């Protein structure tokens, strides 16, 4: 996708702080981190959002989660982290290229729901 921000990052047209890359997956630090550790894991293949995913993507999604967990530990999130996939307008997706946020570090994250 010519106008996709993340496709441009993968292609090297926009710089990033890359953490990991293989033939299928790319991981890089978020430019507006919500915590001391905040990076994203994305597929190199353009998939606009989780809405487009079907069972043919299960291996890719599993690899993204497993790799993200490994990277979160390497980045210093030994006490835990949050994994977020924003989907669509209501889900507050800002870049329409599937991405998983991994957020953690020393800061204790706020709760997701009120108790």
C-alpha positions in Angstrom: 0.0 0.0 0.0 1.6 3.2 -1.2 0.0 5.5 1.4 0.3 3.2 4.4 2.6 4.6 7.1 3.7 1.2 8.4 4.4 -0.1 4.8 6.7 2.9 4.3 8.5 2.1 7.6 9.0 -1.6 6.5 10.3 -0.4 3.1 12.8 2.0 4.9 11.2 5.1 3.5 10.4 6.4 7.0 13.0 5.8 9.8 12.2 3.9 12.9 13.9 2.3 15.9 13.7 -1.3 14.7 13.9 -4.1 17.2 13.4 -7.1 15.0 12.8 -8.1 11.4 12.4 -11.4 9.5 10.7 -12.2 6.2 7.2 -12.0 7.6 7.3 -9.7 10.7 8.7 -6.3 11.7 9.0 -4.9 15.2 9.8 -1.3 16.2 9.5 1.2 19.0 6.4 3.4 19.1 7.2 7.1 18.5 4.8 8.2 21.2 5.4 5.6 24.0 2.7 5.1 26.6 5.2 3.5 29.0 8.9 3.0 29.3 8.7 0.0 26.9 6.3 0.4 24.0 6.8 -1.3 20.7 4.7 -2.7 17.9 4.9 -6.0 16.1 3.4 -5.9 12.5 3.1 -8.2 9.6 5.2 -7.2 6.6 2.2 -8.1 4.4 -0.4 -5.3 4.4 -3.4 -6.4 6.4 -5.5 -3.3 7.2 -7.0 -4.5 10.5 -8.0 -7.5 12.6 -11.3 -7.4 10.7 -9.5 -8.8 7.6 -8.0 -11.7 9.5 -9.3 -15.3 9.0 -8.0 -18.8 9.8 -5.4 -18.6 7.1 -3.6 -16.0 9.2 -3.4 -18.1 12.4 0.2 -19.1 12.1 1.2 -15.4 11.4 -0.8 -14.1 14.4 0.6 -16.8 16.7 4.2 -16.0 15.6 3.5 -12.3 16.2 2.3 -12.9 19.7 5.1 -15.4 20.6 7.8 -13.1 19.1 6.2 -10.1 20.9 6.4 -11.9 24.2 10.1 -12.8 23.6 10.9 -9.2 22.7 8.9 -7.8 25.7 11.1 -9.9 28.0 14.3 -8.7 26.2 13.1 -5.1 26.5 12.9 -5.4 30.3 9.2 -6.3 30.9 9.9 -9.2 33.2 7.1 -8.2 35.6 4.5 -8.1 32.7 3.1 -6.0 29.9 -0.1 -5.2 28.1 -0.8 -6.4 24.6 -3.2 -4.3 22.6 -4.7 -4.6 19.1 -6.9 -1.5 18.2 -9.4 -2.4 15.5 -11.4 0.0 13.5 -12.7 3.5 14.2 -14.5 2.6 17.4 -11.5 0.6 18.6 -9.4 3.8 18.0 -7.2 2.3 15.3 -5.0 5.1 14.0 -2.9 3.3 11.3 -4.8 0.9 9.1 -2.1 -1.8 9.1 -2.6 -4.6 11.6 -0.3 -4.0 14.6 0.1 -5.3 18.1 1.2 -2.9 20.8 3.4 -4.3 23.6 3.4 -1.9 26.5 5.2 -2.3 29.8 8.3 -1.5 31.8 8.7 -0.2 35.4 5.5 1.9 35.3 2.4 0.1 36.6 -0.2 0.4 33.9 -3.7 1.7 34.7 -6.5 -0.8 34.9 -8.5 -1.4 31.7 -11.9 -1.4 33.5 -13.4 0.3 36.5 -14.1 -2.0 39.5 
